Amino acid sequence: TTAGSLALKDNMTGRDAPMSANLRKAGAILLGKTNLSEWANFRSTRSISGWSAVGGLVKNPYALDRNACGSSAGTGAGIAASLAAAGIGTETSGSIVCPSNVNGLVGFKPTVGLVSRTHVVPISHTQDTPGPMARSVMDAALVITAIAGSDGDDLATAEADHRKLNYADMLNVNALQGKRLGILKIGLGGTIETDELFEQAQRDLTAAGATLVEVKLPDGLAQGGGPGAISITQVEFKADVAKYLSQAAPTVKSKTLSDLIAFNTANADKELPLFGQQIFETSDKQPGLDDAAYLAQLAKGKQSAGPDGIDKMLKADNLNAIVFITAAPAWPSDPAGASRGAAVNSATGIAAAAGYPHLTVPMGLARGLPVGLSFIGTAWSDGDLLALGYAYEQATHRRKPPTYLKSLNDAPETAKAYAPAQ
């Protein structure tokens, strides 16, 4: 309800989002809210993942000087630290799977339209979706089963009631047997340990009965999603955030993106001490949702990422899913450096632009830091991906709980290596 921004600090609406109401209806106990990257990392090109003016900086429980990624940084750190059984993240492109990757969690971005976005602070109505973050695939499946469903105020969910399933009932330890998986070798070369984990994951998938086929992204497919993806999200953010602000609590005085920019400028000492608002300023110059160029870019991007991208890859080799390294291990939280860290791998943006589901499951620790294995598929293959991830998880049990090191340099093997020779 705050997006981490002081402009929304008093946004006490007295209402539940339909997703939250669905959780309560299923018997869940809602413990509280978590911090996030302010405005879901959509305020500045230089933003620090996990930092907001309202909540400060989220710390990674595996090493407290490392970043928790974002946008859903607080959910990632909190669930990794066992402060709750599961949590909710929201993703436009990477904001569930990246914090899950670096915090050793199962993160699931469902097909866009399976879960209502009503009353969720938006970026893009064509890409946004809430999804579960948990310490096991079963817990994630239980949560997505509870929150999936149609909502008359969110037209994207028109098919949800027809499409939703009991995802926990679909989990099967033998789900990998006889399946064909495309191995997308992106993200290799970052760290030796990550590469070794990915090689081990491929051996594990094969041992569990899957056939692996090396695949490549189709020629011309933009790495960050469909062509023009960033302009699409900027156009939609300008319109979508104004709609959200019009329904916010009366205590919220900002009603447009221009108002938010002015608020941040007036409160620069608290809102802009570490980075600016370049994305806000660029988005505010974008045209409306009826703009012909935007509509053309949107259609082209969806076609490129979906039918001509993921679907084409699946069909070419008769694949059930595509598998790749989710992202790099956590990086240092350093305001003087590139604190946004290593980006999630390109297929994350493609799945986001297509609106297709994406599951990440822990595949082990790289020098004490978690790394995830990603499964993506076509639209509405949510249950199939969860089943594949569950079979992998149960065959490997790669997740290890955090140890709350003050710094990765305090790890015994690292401290020993840094000590002077006697």
Secondary structure, DSSP 4 states (H G I P E B T S, - for coil): --TT-GGGTT-------HHHHHHHHTT---------SGGGG-S-TT--TTEETTTEE---TTBTTB---SSSHHHHHHHHTTSSSEEEEEESSSTTHHHHHHTT-EEEEPPTTSB--TTSPPS-TTT-EEEEEESSHHHHHHHHHHHB--BTTBGGGTTHHHH---GGGG--TTTTTT-EEEEE--STTS-HHHHHHHHHHHHHHHHTTPEEEEE-PPTT--TTSSTTHHHHHHHHHHHHHHHHHHTS-TT----SHHHHHHHHHHTHHHHSSS---HHHHHHHTS--TT-HHHHHHHHHHHHHHIIIIIHHHHHHTT-SEEEEE--PPP-B--TTS-TT-SPPPHHHHHHHHHT--EEEEEEEEETTEEEEEEEE-STT-HHHHHHHHHHHHHHH--------BS-GGGSHHHHHHHSPP-
